[in-house]
Amino acid sequence: MATESPKRPQIVRFGTFEADLARRELHKSGVRIKLHGQPFEVLAVLLERPGEAVSREELHQRLWSTDTFVDFDAGLNTAINRLREALNDSAENPRFIETLPRRGYRFIAPVDPKSLDQPVAEGIPAKPSLSESGTVPPVPARTHAKRTKALAIGMAVLVVLLVVLSWTSVHERLLGHASPPHINSLAVLPLANLSGDPGQEFFADGMTEALITDLGKISALRVISRTSVVQYKGTKKSLPEIARELNVDGLIEGTVSRSGNHFRITANLLQASPEKHVWAESYESDVGDVLALQGQVAQAIAREIQVKLTPEEQKLLGSARPVDPQAHDDYLRGRYFCDKDAREAIEKGIKYFELAIKEAPSDPLGYAGLANCYALISWGGDIFVGDPSAAETMPKARDAATQALRLDENLAEAHASLACVEMILNWNWAGAEREFKRAIELNPSYTPAHVWYAHFLAAMGRSEESVAEAKRAQELDPFSIFTMDFSAWTLYLDRHYDLAAEQTQRTLELAGPEIQWSHYDFGQIYDATGRHREALEEYIKAQEVFGLSPERLAELRTAYQQFGEKGYWRKTLQFCQEASKQHRKFATASGYGFCDYVKDLYLALFHVRLGELDAAFQSLESAYTKHETELIFLNVDPQWDGVRSDPRFQNLVRRVGLQN
C-alpha cells in the first residue's frame, strides 16, 4: 500500500509571527499583517523546508509555472522585497530570509516545532475526540459545575472586554483590520516595459495613461496627469522624494509585459507618509479584454484605500467592452504621438487614429483620439504657409468627437474636444460650458478639461472662476509648462499683474530660463504696467530663446537702439511677414524666432503698437475668417485697450458673440 504523504502544516509559528497557510494570512503578535499574493506564496514555500535552500528555479516552477513572460526575476525580487518589508527583515542582516547569491533563498529563523506537528489538515480545525460509541466521554459533576462557573465568568469578562475594545482602535488591530491608508491623491508612475521589446514601449505608456484615466474618474481622488509623471520614467529618485515633489499621498508603480496578444500587468500601491507598502497584485489578460482589466485594477485600488465610489463611478469602471487588438494597438500608438504635442508627432498620431477607426469603426476610442489631435492642431495651427486654420480643422474635431459620443457618451476626452469646437468654431458659449462641465464630471482629474475650461472662463471675464480652474489644473499637472504658463496668463488677463509676475517667475525657476513664453509673458506684464524698457528687454530675450538667428537678432537690437519701441515692432513685423512666406515644417529651426508662432491676430497687435489701425483691422478680419483661437480673449486682453472704443473693434466683438 502506498504511504500517504505527510499533511502540510496549516499554521507555522516563528518568532512573534504566525503564518496561517490555509487562510493565506500572516499575523504578528495577533495582529494581521498585510501580505498576500506572490509574497505570501514565496513565504509558504520557504516555510515548507525551513533551514534548506530553495532555488529560484523551484520558485519559478511552483509559483510562476504559467508565466511565459520575461519578468520572472523582477516579479520574484519584488515579492521578496515585500516579504522582507512585512517581516521587518533586511537582505544585509537577515533574520528570516537569507539570499543565496545566484541560487535562491533560505528561511533561517527557528520555527516552532509544535506548529509543524499540529494535527490540522486542509485548513479544518481538529475536532474533539469521540468515544467509540460516538459520544463525548462523560465529565464528573463537580468538574462540570466548576467548568460551567468558569465559563460564565469568562463569558462575562469577554463581553466587557469586547465593549471596551469597540471604543478603541485596538479592537480593529486584534481582529486584523488595520485602519485604511490615508490616500486622497495618487500618482501613477510610468509602468516599466518588461516585454524585452522596445517596440512595445507605446503599450506600456498606453497602459499607464489608461490607469491614470480610470482612476481619474473617481471624484474622491486627485490623480496626477501623465505629463507630470512621465519625467520619472527610469528615474533613480526614491519614492518618498517623488511623492513630495508631486504632493501626493500615494504612488502606484508597476510593470507591463506582453507576448503576442497576451499581457500581464503588476501594480504596487505605496503610501507616502508614513511610508508603507499597501497593496500589490498581478493581472493577466488578452489585449481584447484590456478595458475590463483596467477597470478591475482601478476598482481594486479604490477598495484598498476605501474610497467611496458613486453609483455612476461604479458603472463607469465596471462596464467595459472588448476591443480589437490591432485597432487598440494603433489607438495607443496614436495616443503615444499625439501626447507629444508637437505638429509632426500629432500628424503621425492622426494617421494611427484613422487606421484604428478603419480597423474597428465601432470603437469610440479612435474617434476620441482623433478629435483631440485636431483640437490641438486648431490651437497651434495656421502659422506657416499651407497650414490649416481652425476654421478648417475644427469641423474634423467636431465630427470625430460627435461620433465618439454616439458610440460612448461617457468619454470625458470627447466632451472636452467638443467643448473646444463650440468655443472656437461656433462661439457657442453656453454649449462650450455644458461640454466642459460634463467632461470634468466624468473625469474630475482630466487636466485638459480644466485647462481649456479656464481659458473659457477667462474669455467670459469670469476671472475668479478661471483662476480657480487654472489652480486646479496645476494641482493635477504640477510640472506642465503649458499649465503653469496659462496660470500666469489668466492672472494677466484679470489684470493682477503682480500675481502674474510671481507665477511667471515660478515657471522660470522650475523650468529654467530657456522657457521662451515666460520671457514673452514678462514683456506683456511690463508693458501693461508702463515699464516699457524692461518689456522690450524681455521681448528680446524671448526672441533669442525662440531661435531668432544671430544676424536678425543684431538687426532687431539695432532697430530698437535707433528708433525705440516702434523700431523694435517695425522690425518684428517685417520678420513675421517674411516668415509667413516660408514653406517649412513646424518646430524646425527657421531663424525667425517668435514669428514661428505668429498668427494674423498677432500681426494685428503689432500694427496697433505702430498706430497702423487700418492694417490692424485687416489682420483682425483675416483672423476672424480663420476662427483663430485667441479671438475669444478680445474682451479681456489688455493689449486691445488702445482700440477698444473703435466701432470696428466693437463690431468684431459682437460678431464673435462676446458681450461688450
C-alpha positions in Angstrom: 0.0 0.0 0.0 1.3 3.5 -0.9 2.3 5.6 2.1 0.2 8.8 2.4 2.2 12.0 2.1 2.5 13.9 5.3 -0.1 16.6 5.8 1.2 20.1 5.2 1.1 22.2 8.4 -1.6 24.8 8.3 -0.2 27.2 11.0 3.5 27.8 11.3 5.0 30.0 14.1 8.3 31.7 14.1 9.4 34.5 16.4 6.4 36.7 17.0 4.9 35.7 13.7 2.3 33.1 12.8 1.6 32.1 9.2 -1.8 30.6 8.6 -1.3 28.7 5.4 -4.9 27.7 5.0 -6.2 31.3 5.2 -3.1 32.7 3.5 -2.7 35.2 6.3 0.3 36.4 8.3 -0.1 37.6 11.9 2.3 39.3 14.3 1.5 39.1 17.9 -2.1 38.5 17.0 -2.3 41.5 14.6 -2.8 40.7 10.9 -0.1 41.9 8.6 -1.0 42.9 5.0 0.7 40.2 2.9 -0.9 38.3 0.1 -0.4 37.2 -3.5 3.1 36.1 -4.6 4.9 37.4 -1.5 2.9 35.1 0.8 3.2 32.2 -1.6 7.0 32.6 -1.5 6.9 32.6 2.3 4.7 29.4 2.2 7.2 27.6 0.0 10.2 28.6 2.2 8.3 27.5 5.4 7.8 24.0 3.9 11.6 23.5 4.2 13.0 25.8 7.0 16.7 25.9 7.0 17.0 24.5 3.5 17.9 26.2 0.3 15.1 26.8 -2.2 16.3 27.6 -5.6 15.0 30.4 -7.8 14.2 27.7 -10.4 12.0 25.9 -8.0 10.2 29.0 -7.0 9.7 29.7 -10.7 8.1 26.3 -11.3 6.0 26.4 -8.2 4.7 29.9 -8.4 5.2 31.2 -11.9 4.6 28.0 -13.8 2.2 29.5 -16.3 4.2 32.7 -16.8 5.6 32.9 -20.3 6.9 36.4 -19.9 10.4 37.6 -19.2 9.6 39.4 -15.9 10.1 36.5 -13.5 13.2 37.9 -12.0 11.6 41.3 -11.4 8.4 39.7 -10.0 10.4 37.4 -7.6 12.6 40.3 -6.4 9.5 42.4 -5.8 7.9 39.6 -3.9 11.0 39.0 -1.7 11.3 42.8 -1.0 7.6 43.0 0.1 8.0 39.8 2.2 11.1 41.3 3.9 9.2 44.6 4.5 6.3 42.7 6.1 8.8 40.8 8.4 10.8 43.9 9.1 13.8 42.0 7.7 16.7 43.1 5.5 18.9 41.5 2.9 22.1 42.8 4.5 21.4 41.5 8.0 18.7 38.8 7.5 16.8 37.4 10.5 14.3 35.4 8.4 15.0 35.3 4.7 18.6 34.7 3.6 19.6 35.4 0.0 21.9 32.7 -1.6 23.6 34.6 -4.4 22.7 33.3 -7.9 21.0 30.3 -6.3 17.9 31.2 -4.3 16.7 31.8 -0.7 16.6 30.1 2.7 14.3 30.6 5.7 16.8 30.8 8.6 14.7 31.7 11.6 13.8 29.0 14.1 10.4 27.5 13.5 8.2 26.4 16.5 8.4 22.6 16.2 4.9 22.2 17.7 3.4 24.2 14.8 4.9 21.6 12.4 3.3 18.7 14.1 -0.2 20.1 14.6 -2.9 17.6 13.7 -4.7 20.0 11.3 -5.4 19.2 7.7 -6.9 21.0 4.8 -7.5 24.1 6.9 -10.2 22.4 9.1 -9.6 22.6 12.9 -9.2 19.3 14.7 -12.5 18.2 16.4 -12.7 16.9 20.0 -12.1 13.1 20.1 -15.1 10.9 20.4 -15.6 7.7 22.2 -16.1 4.5 20.2 -19.8 4.9 20.7 -19.7 8.3 19.0 -20.4 10.3 22.2 -18.2 12.6 24.2 -16.7 11.0 27.2 -18.6 11.9 30.4 -17.4 14.7 32.7 -17.7 14.4 36.5 -20.5 16.5 38.0 -18.2 18.6 40.3 -15.8 19.3 37.4 -18.7 20.1 35.2 -20.0 22.7 37.7 -16.6 24.3 38.1 -16.3 24.5 34.3 -19.7 26.0 34.0 -19.0 28.6 36.6 -15.6 29.4 35.0 -17.2 29.6 31.6 -19.9 32.0 32.8 -17.2 34.3 34.4 -15.1 34.0 31.2 -18.1 35.0 29.1 -18.8 38.0 31.2 -15.2 39.1 31.1 -15.3 38.6 27.3 -18.4 40.7 26.9 -16.9 43.6 29.0 -13.6 43.3 27.0 -15.4 43.5 23.7 -17.4 46.5 24.8 -14.2 48.3 25.8 -12.4 47.2 22.6 -15.2 48.5 20.4 -14.3 52.0 21.6 -10.6 51.7 20.8 -8.5 51.2 17.7 -7.1 48.1 19.5 -10.3 46.3 18.6 -9.6 46.6 14.9 -6.0 45.7 15.3 -6.8 42.5 17.2 -9.3 41.5 14.6 -6.7 42.1 11.9 -8.5 45.2 10.3 -5.9 47.9 10.2 -7.1 51.4 9.6 -7.3 52.3 5.9 -4.4 54.1 4.4 -4.8 57.9 4.2 -4.6 58.4 0.5 -6.6 61.1 -1.2 -4.2 61.8 -4.0 -2.3 59.5 -6.3 0.4 59.5 -9.0 0.8 56.5 -11.4 4.4 56.3 -12.2 5.3 55.1 -15.8 4.9 51.4 -15.9 8.1 49.6 -16.9 8.1 47.7 -20.2 9.3 44.2 -19.4 8.4 42.7 -22.7 12.0 42.7 -23.9 10.9 44.6 -27.0 11.5 48.4 -27.1 8.7 48.4 -29.8 6.2 47.7 -27.0 7.0 51.0 -25.2 3.9 52.5 -26.6 1.8 49.7 -25.0 3.4 50.3 -21.5 2.9 54.1 -21.9 -0.7 53.5 -23.0 -1.4 51.3 -20.0 0.0 53.9 -17.7 -2.2 56.6 -19.2 -5.3 54.3 -19.2 -4.8 53.6 -15.5 -4.5 57.4 -14.8 -7.7 57.9 -16.8 -9.7 55.3 -15.0 -8.5 56.4 -11.5 -9.2 60.0 -12.6 -12.9 59.1 -12.9 -13.0 58.7 -9.1 -14.1 62.1 -7.7 -12.7 61.4 -4.2 -9.2 61.1 -5.6 -6.8 63.7 -7.1 -4.8 61.9 -9.8 -1.7 63.5 -11.3 -1.7 63.9 -15.1 0.6 61.9 -17.4 2.6 64.9 -18.4 3.9 65.4 -14.9 4.7 61.8 -14.1 6.4 61.0 -17.4 9.6 62.7 -16.3 10.0 60.0 -13.7 10.4 57.3 -16.3 13.6 55.5 -15.4 14.3 57.9 -12.5 16.6 57.0 -9.6 14.7 59.2 -7.2 13.2 57.5 -4.2 9.5 57.0 -4.0 9.1 59.4 -0.9 11.0 62.0 -2.8 8.8 61.7 -5.9 5.7 61.8 -3.7 6.9 65.0 -2.1 7.6 66.6 -5.4 4.2 65.7 -6.7 2.4 66.5 -3.4 0.6 63.2 -3.3 -0.4 60.7 -0.6 0.3 57.6 -2.6 2.1 56.2 -5.6 1.5 53.4 -8.0 4.4 51.7 -9.7 4.4 48.5 -11.7 5.4 46.7 -14.9 3.8 45.6 -18.1 4.9 42.6 -20.1 3.4 41.3 -23.3 3.7 38.3 -25.6 1.6 38.4 -28.7 -1.9 39.4 -27.7 -1.5 38.3 -24.1 -0.2 40.7 -21.5 0.5 40.9 -17.8 0.4 44.0 -15.5 1.7 44.2 -12.0 0.8 47.1 -9.8 2.0 48.2 -6.3 0.4 50.8 -4.2 2.5 52.7 -1.7 1.6 55.2 0.9 3.9 58.2 1.1 3.6 59.2 4.7 4.1 57.2 6.9 5.8 55.2 4.2 4.5 51.8 3.8 3.5 49.2 1.2 -0.3 49.0 1.0 -1.2 46.6 -1.8 0.1 44.7 -4.8 -1.4 42.5 -7.4 -0.7 40.9 -10.8 -3.3 40.7 -13.6 -3.2 38.8 -16.9 -5.4 39.2 -19.9 -5.7 39.2 -23.6 -5.5 42.6 -25.3 -9.1 42.2 -26.3 -10.2 42.5 -22.7 -7.8 45.3 -21.8 -10.5 47.8 -20.9 -12.1 45.4 -18.4 -8.7 44.7 -16.8 -8.0 48.4 -16.5 -11.3 48.9 -14.7 -10.6 46.0 -12.3 -7.2 47.5 -11.3 -8.8 50.9 -10.6 -11.6 49.3 -8.6 -9.1 47.2 -6.6 -7.1 50.3 -5.7 -10.3 52.2 -4.7 -11.3 49.3 -2.4 -7.9 49.0 -0.8 -7.8 52.7 0.2 -11.5 52.6 1.0 -12.6 55.3 -1.4 -16.3 55.5 -1.8 -17.4 55.3 -5.4 -20.6 57.0 -6.6 -23.1 54.8 -8.5 -22.0 56.5 -11.7 -18.3 55.9 -11.0 -19.0 52.2 -10.3 -20.8 52.0 -13.6 -18.0 53.7 -15.5 -15.4 51.5 -14.0 -17.4 48.3 -14.1 -18.6 48.5 -17.7 -16.1 47.6 -20.4 -16.4 46.4 -24.0 -14.0 44.1 -25.8 -11.6 45.7 -28.3 -10.0 44.6 -31.5 -6.3 44.0 -30.5 -4.8 45.5 -33.7 -7.1 48.5 -33.6 -6.3 49.1 -30.0 -2.6 48.9 -30.6 -3.0 51.6 -33.3 -5.1 53.7 -31.0 -2.3 53.5 -28.4 0.3 54.4 -31.0 -1.9 57.4 -31.9 -2.0 58.4 -28.3 1.7 58.0 -27.9 2.4 60.5 -30.7 -0.5 62.9 -30.1 0.6 63.3 -26.4 3.9 64.7 -27.6 2.1 67.9 -28.5 4.3 68.8 -31.5 3.0 69.2 -35.0 4.9 66.5 -36.8 4.1 64.0 -33.9 0.4 65.0 -33.9 0.2 64.3 -37.7 1.6 60.8 -37.1 -1.0 60.4 -34.3 -3.8 61.3 -36.7 -2.7 58.6 -39.2 -2.7 55.9 -36.5 -6.2 57.0 -35.2 -7.5 56.9 -38.7 -6.1 53.4 -39.1 -7.7 52.3 -35.8 -11.0 53.6 -36.9 -10.8 51.7 -40.2 -9.9 48.5 -38.3 -12.7 48.9 -35.7 -15.3 51.5 -36.8 -17.5 50.8 -33.8 -14.8 51.5 -31.2 -15.2 55.1 -29.9 -11.6 55.5 -28.7 -10.2 56.0 -32.1 -12.7 58.8 -32.8 -12.0 60.4 -29.4 -8.2 60.4 -30.0 -8.7 61.9 -33.5 -10.9 64.7 -32.2 -8.2 65.5 -29.5 -5.5 65.7 -32.2 -7.5 68.0 -34.4 -8.4 70.2 -31.4 -4.7 70.6 -30.6 -3.8 71.5 -34.1 -6.5 74.1 -34.1 -4.9 75.9 -31.1 -1.5 76.0 -32.7 -2.3 75.9 -36.4 -2.3 78.5 -39.3 1.3 79.6 -38.6 3.0 78.8 -41.9 2.0 78.8 -45.5 -0.3 75.9 -46.2 -1.2 75.4 -42.5 -4.8 74.6 -41.9 -6.8 77.2 -39.9 -9.1 76.4 -37.0 -12.0 77.0 -39.4 -10.7 74.0 -41.4 -9.6 71.6 -38.6 -12.3 72.2 -36.0 -15.0 70.6 -38.2 -12.9 67.5 -38.2 -12.6 67.6 -34.5 -16.4 68.1 -34.2 -17.2 65.2 -36.5 -14.8 62.8 -34.7 -15.9 63.9 -31.2 -19.6 63.6 -32.1 -19.1 60.0 -33.5 -17.2 59.0 -30.4 -20.0 60.2 -28.2 -22.6 58.4 -30.3 -20.7 55.2 -29.5 -20.0 56.1 -25.9 -21.5 59.2 -24.3 -19.2 58.8 -21.2 -15.9 59.7 -22.8 -14.5 62.8 -21.0 -11.9 63.4 -23.7 -14.5 63.6 -26.4 -16.7 66.0 -24.4 -13.6 68.3 -23.9 -12.8 68.3 -27.6 -16.4 69.1 -28.4 -16.3 71.9 -25.9 -13.3 73.4 -27.8 -15.3 73.1 -31.0 -18.2 75.0 -29.5 -15.8 77.7 -28.1 -13.6 78.3 -31.1 -15.6 77.3 -34.2 -19.2 78.1 -33.2 -18.6 80.7 -30.5 -21.4 78.9 -28.7 -20.5 79.8 -25.1 -23.4 78.0 -23.4 -22.7 74.8 -25.4 -19.0 75.0 -24.7 -19.5 75.4 -20.9 -22.0 72.5 -20.9 -19.5 70.2 -22.6 -16.6 71.3 -20.3 -18.6 70.6 -17.2 -19.7 67.2 -18.5 -16.1 66.3 -19.2 -15.0 67.3 -15.7 -18.0 65.5 -14.2 -17.0 62.3 -16.0 -13.3 62.6 -15.1 -12.5 65.2 -12.4 -8.8 64.6 -12.8 -8.7 65.1 -16.6 -6.3 68.1 -16.7 -7.0 69.3 -20.3 -10.7 69.8 -19.5 -9.7 72.1 -16.5 -7.1 74.0 -18.6 -9.5 74.7 -21.5 -12.3 75.5 -19.2 -10.0 78.0 -17.5 -9.5 79.5 -21.0 -13.2 79.7 -21.5 -13.9 81.3 -18.1 -11.1 83.9 -18.7 -12.6 84.8 -22.1 -16.0 85.3 -20.4 -14.5 87.7 -17.9 -15.2 85.3 -15.0 -11.7 85.8 -13.6 -12.1 84.3 -10.2 -13.5 81.0 -11.6 -10.8 81.0 -14.2 -8.0 81.4 -11.7 -9.6 78.6 -9.6 -9.7 76.2 -12.6 -6.1 77.1 -13.5 -5.1 76.3 -10.0 -6.9 73.0 -10.1 -5.1 72.2 -13.4 -1.8 72.9 -11.7 -2.6 70.7 -8.8 -3.3 67.9 -11.3 -0.3 68.7 -13.6 2.2 70.5 -11.4 5.2 70.1 -13.9 3.3 71.1 -17.1 4.9 74.2 -18.6 1.8 74.8 -20.6 -0.4 74.7 -17.4 2.0 77.0 -15.5 2.2 79.4 -18.3 -1.6 79.6 -18.7 -1.9 80.2 -15.0 0.2 83.3 -15.4 -1.8 84.3 -18.5 -5.1 84.0 -16.5 -3.8 86.4 -13.8 -2.6 88.7 -16.5 -6.0 88.8 -18.2 -7.6 89.6 -14.9 -5.0 92.5 -14.6 -3.5 91.0 -11.4 -0.1 91.9 -12.8 1.9 91.4 -9.5 0.5 87.9 -9.2 1.0 87.1 -12.9 4.7 88.2 -12.4 5.1 85.9 -9.4 3.6 82.9 -11.3 5.9 83.6 -14.3 8.9 83.8 -12.1 8.0 80.4 -10.5 7.7 79.0 -14.0 11.2 80.3 -14.9 12.6 78.9 -11.7 11.1 75.5 -12.2 11.6 75.1 -16.0 14.7 77.2 -16.5 15.5 80.4 -18.4 15.1 78.6 -21.7 11.3 78.8 -21.4 10.6 81.4 -24.1 7.0 82.0 -23.3 7.8 83.2 -19.8 10.0 85.9 -21.1 7.2 86.9 -23.5 4.8 86.9 -20.6 7.1 89.2 -18.6 7.2 91.5 -21.6 3.4 91.8 -21.7 3.2 92.3 -17.9 5.8 95.1 -18.0 4.0 96.7 -21.0 0.7 96.7 -19.1 2.3 98.4 -16.1 4.2 101.1 -18.1 7.6 99.5 -17.7 8.3 99.6 -21.5 12.0 99.5 -21.4 12.0 96.3 -19.3 9.3 94.9 -21.5 11.4 95.3 -24.7 14.4 93.7 -22.9 12.2 90.6 -22.1 10.8 90.5 -25.6 14.4 90.4 -27.0 15.3 87.6 -24.5 12.2 85.7 -25.8 13.2 86.2 -29.4 16.7 84.8 -28.6 15.3 81.8 -26.9 12.7 81.3 -29.6 15.6 80.9 -32.0 15.9 84.2 -33.8 19.1 84.0 -35.9 22.1 86.0 -34.6 22.0 88.2 -37.7 18.3 89.0 -37.3 18.8 89.4 -33.5 21.5 92.0 -34.2 19.2 93.8 -36.7 16.4 93.8 -34.0 18.7 95.3 -31.4 19.9 98.0 -33.8 16.4 98.9 -34.8 15.4 99.3 -31.1 18.5 101.4 -30.3 17.9 103.7 -33.3 14.1 104.0 -33.3 13.0 102.9 -29.8 9.8 100.8 -29.3 8.4 101.4 -32.8 11.7 100.4 -34.3 11.5 97.1 -32.5 7.9 96.4 -33.5 8.5 97.5 -37.2 11.4 95.1 -37.5 9.5 92.3 -35.8 6.6 92.8 -38.2 9.0 92.7 -41.1 10.4 89.4 -39.9 7.0 87.9 -39.3 5.8 88.9 -42.8 8.9 87.2 -44.3 8.4 84.1 -42.1 4.8 83.7 -43.2 6.0 83.1 -46.8 8.4 80.3 -45.9 7.4 76.7 -46.5 8.8 74.6 -43.7 7.9 72.0 -41.1 6.6 73.1 -37.8 9.1 73.2 -34.9 12.1 73.1 -37.3 14.8 75.8 -36.9 13.8 78.7 -39.1 15.8 81.6 -37.6 12.7 83.8 -37.3 12.3 83.4 -33.6 8.8 84.3 -32.2 7.5 84.7 -35.7 7.3 80.9 -35.9 4.2 81.2 -33.7 2.6 84.4 -35.0 -0.9 84.3 -36.5 -2.9 87.1 -38.1 -4.2 88.3 -34.7 -0.6 88.9 -33.5 0.2 90.8 -36.7 -2.8 93.0 -35.8 -1.4 93.7 -32.4 2.0 94.7 -34.0 0.1 97.2 -36.2 -1.8 98.5 -33.2 1.5 99.2 -31.5 2.7 101.0 -34.6 -0.5 103.1 -34.8 -1.5 101.5 -38.1 -5.1 100.8 -37.3 -6.4 100.1 -40.8 -3.8 97.4 -41.3 -4.6 96.1 -37.8 -8.3 95.6 -38.6 -7.4 94.0 -41.9 -5.4 91.4 -40.0 -8.2 91.0 -37.5 -10.7 90.3 -40.2 -8.4 87.6 -41.6 -8.2 86.2 -38.0 -12.0 86.3 -37.8 -12.3 84.4 -41.1 -9.9 81.7 -39.9 -11.5 81.5 -36.4 -8.2 82.0 -34.7 -8.3 80.8 -31.2 -7.1 84.0 -29.5 -10.2 85.8 -30.7 -12.0 84.6 -27.7 -9.9 86.9 -25.5 -10.8 90.1 -27.3 -12.9 91.4 -24.4 -10.4 90.9 -21.7 -6.9 91.1 -23.2 -5.3 94.4 -22.0 -3.3 94.6 -25.3 -6.6 95.7 -27.1 -7.3 98.6 -24.7 -6.0 101.1 -27.2 -8.7 100.3 -29.8 -11.4 99.0 -27.6 -13.6 102.1 -28.2 -13.2 101.9 -32.0 -16.5 101.0 -33.7 -14.8 98.4 -35.8 -13.5 96.6 -32.8 -16.9 96.7 -31.1 -18.5 95.3 -34.2 -15.9 92.4 -34.3 -16.6 91.6 -30.6 -20.3 91.4 -31.3 -19.7 89.1 -34.3 -17.6 86.8 -32.2 -20.6 86.6 -29.8 -18.9 88.3 -26.9 -20.7 90.9 -24.8 -19.4 94.5 -24.8 
